[in-house]
Amino acid sequence: MKYDKPRGHLFSLPKPWLEVRQALRDSVVRAAGEIRTHYDGQLIRVHGLWEVVKSGTHNDADVVQRAAEGEL
C-alpha cells in the first residue's frame, strides 16, 4: 500500500493506551490520522478506519485499533 497524501495529525502515545486518560484517547481517535504507540506500534487511518501498519513489541497497536473501532 502506498501513501502519498498527508494522513492527518500524527500522535505519539506517551504511555500504553490503557494508561492514557479516557478524554485523551477519545481526542486521539477523533483527530489523529496516524498513531504511534508507546511500544513502537503504528496505525494509520484509511478511508475513516484504523489500519495497523506495525503491531509493536507488545501488540499494542492491535489494542488501540480494537478500542478505536469501539469508540467510533
C-alpha positions in Angstrom: 0.0 0.0 0.0 1.4 3.4 -0.9 0.5 6.6 0.9 1.2 9.8 -1.0 -1.1 12.1 0.8 -0.8 13.5 4.3 -2.7 11.3 6.7 -3.7 13.9 9.2 -2.2 14.7 12.6 0.4 12.3 14.0 0.1 11.5 17.7 2.7 9.5 19.6 1.3 7.9 22.8 3.4 8.9 25.9 2.4 5.6 27.6 0.4 2.4 26.9 -3.1 3.0 25.6 -4.8 1.7 28.7 -2.9 4.1 30.9 -3.9 7.2 28.9 -6.8 9.3 30.2 -10.1 8.5 28.5 -10.6 12.1 27.3 -7.2 12.0 25.6 -8.0 8.6 24.0 -11.3 10.0 22.6 -9.5 13.0 21.2 -6.8 11.0 19.6 -9.3 8.6 17.9 -11.3 11.5 16.5 -8.4 13.8 15.4 -5.4 11.7 14.6 -4.6 10.4 11.1 -1.7 8.4 12.4 -0.9 7.0 15.9 2.5 5.8 17.1 2.1 3.6 20.2 4.3 3.5 23.3 5.7 0.1 22.3 6.7 1.1 18.8 3.4 0.2 17.0 1.9 2.3 14.2 -1.7 2.8 13.0 -3.0 4.9 10.2 -6.5 6.0 9.2 -7.5 4.7 5.8 -10.9 5.8 4.5 -12.0 6.5 8.1 -10.9 3.2 9.5 -7.8 2.4 11.6 -5.3 0.0 10.0 -2.3 -1.5 11.8 0.9 -0.9 10.0 3.2 -2.3 12.7 1.9 -4.1 15.8 4.7 -3.1 18.1 6.6 -5.2 20.6 3.5 -5.8 22.8 1.0 -5.9 20.0 -0.3 -2.6 21.4 -1.3 -1.2 18.0 -3.9 -4.0 17.9 -5.3 -3.0 21.3 -5.6 0.6 20.1 -7.3 -0.5 16.9 -9.9 -2.6 18.7 -10.5 0.2 21.2 -10.8 2.8 18.4 -13.3 0.7 16.5 -15.5 0.5 19.6 -15.2 4.3 20.2 -16.1 5.5 16.8 
